[in-house]
Amino acid sequence: MPKISPDLLSVLRCPVTGSTLVQEGEELVSTAAGDSGEKLRYAIEDGIPLLLPPELLSAATAASSDQHDGGRASAASGSASSSSAAEDPASAE
């Protein structure tokens, strides 16, 4: 079980309640309860705390990797080829 350093824990806050977090096993737990009355729990994966509110975490894990960049990778490669032709009129012929 990777332990989060005390220095990092001292600056991390629950994104929902703003409260401090404590490590319990493989999770960080808020010290204040959320709207549901329960303390919020955040997974730690590969030593990295996943501090997304529960309603956003399910959407983030369901999205495919090309959806995370907003389609910019494919749009950028498409615009790069068309812009190079526009910059060099001889190559467009």
C-alpha positions as YAML, in Angstrom:
chain: A
units: angstrom
residues:
- id: 1
  name: MET
  ca: [0.00, 0.00, 0.00]
- id: 2
  name: PRO
  ca: [1.59, 3.29, -1.09]
- id: 3
  name: LYS
  ca: [1.52, 5.83, 1.69]
- id: 4
  name: ILE
  ca: [0.84, 9.44, 0.75]
- id: 5
  name: SER
  ca: [3.47, 11.71, 2.27]
- id: 6
  name: PRO
  ca: [2.40, 13.87, 5.22]
- id: 7
  name: ASP
  ca: [3.58, 16.97, 3.33]
- id: 8
  name: LEU
  ca: [1.23, 16.19, 0.44]
- id: 9
  name: LEU
  ca: [-1.66, 15.32, 2.76]
- id: 10
  name: SER
  ca: [-1.24, 18.67, 4.51]
- id: 11
  name: VAL
  ca: [-2.12, 20.56, 1.31]
- id: 12
  name: LEU
  ca: [-4.71, 18.23, -0.24]
- id: 13
  name: ARG
  ca: [-8.39, 19.04, 0.33]
- id: 14
  name: CYS
  ca: [-11.64, 17.28, -0.46]
- id: 15
  name: PRO
  ca: [-12.95, 18.85, -3.69]
- id: 16
  name: VAL
  ca: [-16.53, 18.66, -2.41]
- id: 17
  name: THR
  ca: [-16.35, 19.71, 1.25]
- id: 18
  name: GLY
  ca: [-12.99, 21.51, 1.32]
- id: 19
  name: SER
  ca: [-12.02, 19.51, 4.41]
- id: 20
  name: THR
  ca: [-8.65, 17.88, 5.02]
- id: 21
  name: LEU
  ca: [-8.10, 14.28, 3.97]
- id: 22
  name: VAL
  ca: [-6.72, 11.30, 5.87]
- id: 23
  name: GLN
  ca: [-5.42, 8.08, 4.39]
- id: 24
  name: GLU
  ca: [-7.27, 4.88, 5.21]
- id: 25
  name: GLY
  ca: [-5.70, 1.96, 3.39]
- id: 26
  name: GLU
  ca: [-5.96, 2.52, -0.39]
- id: 27
  name: GLU
  ca: [-8.22, 5.57, -0.03]
- id: 28
  name: LEU
  ca: [-8.21, 9.17, 1.13]
- id: 29
  name: VAL
  ca: [-11.20, 10.05, 3.29]
- id: 30
  name: SER
  ca: [-12.60, 13.53, 3.92]
- id: 31
  name: THR
  ca: [-12.73, 14.62, 7.54]
- id: 32
  name: ALA
  ca: [-16.12, 16.30, 7.01]
- id: 33
  name: ALA
  ca: [-19.30, 14.69, 5.74]
- id: 34
  name: GLY
  ca: [-20.75, 15.60, 2.35]
- id: 35
  name: ASP
  ca: [-24.40, 16.37, 1.56]
- id: 36
  name: SER
  ca: [-25.28, 12.68, 1.95]
- id: 37
  name: GLY
  ca: [-24.08, 12.75, 5.55]
- id: 38
  name: GLU
  ca: [-21.22, 10.38, 4.79]
- id: 39
  name: LYS
  ca: [-17.52, 11.12, 4.50]
- id: 40
  name: LEU
  ca: [-16.32, 11.10, 0.93]
- id: 41
  name: ARG
  ca: [-13.74, 8.52, -0.16]
- id: 42
  name: TYR
  ca: [-11.19, 8.88, -2.96]
- id: 43
  name: ALA
  ca: [-9.18, 6.02, -4.43]
- id: 44
  name: ILE
  ca: [-5.40, 6.07, -4.74]
- id: 45
  name: GLU
  ca: [-4.17, 4.48, -7.98]
- id: 46
  name: ASP
  ca: [-0.45, 3.95, -8.55]
- id: 47
  name: GLY
  ca: [0.28, 6.36, -5.70]
- id: 48
  name: ILE
  ca: [-1.88, 9.12, -7.24]
- id: 49
  name: PRO
  ca: [-5.02, 10.29, -5.39]
- id: 50
  name: LEU
  ca: [-8.04, 10.50, -7.71]
- id: 51
  name: LEU
  ca: [-9.72, 13.59, -6.30]
- id: 52
  name: LEU
  ca: [-12.76, 13.72, -8.54]
- id: 53
  name: PRO
  ca: [-16.22, 14.13, -7.03]
- id: 54
  name: PRO
  ca: [-18.15, 10.83, -7.28]
- id: 55
  name: GLU
  ca: [-20.48, 12.07, -10.04]
- id: 56
  name: LEU
  ca: [-17.50, 13.04, -12.25]
- id: 57
  name: LEU
  ca: [-15.40, 9.96, -11.51]
- id: 58
  name: SER
  ca: [-17.86, 7.60, -13.19]
- id: 59
  name: ALA
  ca: [-17.98, 9.82, -16.30]
- id: 60
  name: ALA
  ca: [-14.18, 10.09, -16.44]
- id: 61
  name: THR
  ca: [-13.63, 6.35, -16.19]
- id: 62
  name: ALA
  ca: [-16.34, 5.65, -18.79]
- id: 63
  name: ALA
  ca: [-14.86, 8.05, -21.36]
- id: 64
  name: SER
  ca: [-12.42, 6.61, -23.87]
- id: 65
  name: SER
  ca: [-8.95, 8.12, -24.03]
- id: 66
  name: ASP
  ca: [-9.66, 10.07, -27.24]
- id: 67
  name: GLN
  ca: [-12.56, 11.81, -25.49]
- id: 68
  name: HIS
  ca: [-10.27, 13.18, -22.77]
- id: 69
  name: ASP
  ca: [-8.42, 15.46, -25.17]
- id: 70
  name: GLY
  ca: [-11.66, 16.86, -26.59]
- id: 71
  name: GLY
  ca: [-10.82, 15.56, -30.07]
- id: 72
  name: ARG
  ca: [-7.92, 18.01, -30.30]
- id: 73
  name: ALA
  ca: [-5.38, 15.37, -31.31]
- id: 74
  name: SER
  ca: [-7.24, 14.36, -34.46]
- id: 75
  name: ALA
  ca: [-8.27, 17.94, -35.26]
- id: 76
  name: ALA
  ca: [-4.70, 19.16, -34.84]
- id: 77
  name: SER
  ca: [-3.30, 16.54, -37.21]
- id: 78
  name: GLY
  ca: [-5.97, 17.32, -39.81]
- id: 79
  name: SER
  ca: [-5.42, 21.06, -39.63]
- id: 80
  name: ALA
  ca: [-1.65, 20.68, -39.76]
- id: 81
  name: SER
  ca: [-1.74, 19.06, -43.19]
- id: 82
  name: SER
  ca: [-4.16, 21.61, -44.61]
- id: 83
  name: SER
  ca: [-2.30, 24.58, -43.16]
- id: 84
  name: SER
  ca: [1.03, 23.46, -44.63]
- id: 85
  name: ALA
  ca: [-0.55, 23.42, -48.10]
- id: 86
  name: ALA
  ca: [-1.94, 26.92, -47.50]
- id: 87
  name: GLU
  ca: [1.48, 28.24, -46.47]
- id: 88
  name: ASP
  ca: [3.25, 26.78, -49.53]
- id: 89
  name: PRO
  ca: [1.18, 27.41, -52.69]
- id: 90
  name: ALA
  ca: [3.57, 25.32, -54.79]
- id: 91
  name: SER
  ca: [2.78, 22.19, -52.79]
- id: 92
  name: ALA
  ca: [-0.96, 22.66, -53.38]
- id: 93
  name: GLU
  ca: [-0.57, 22.28, -57.16]
...
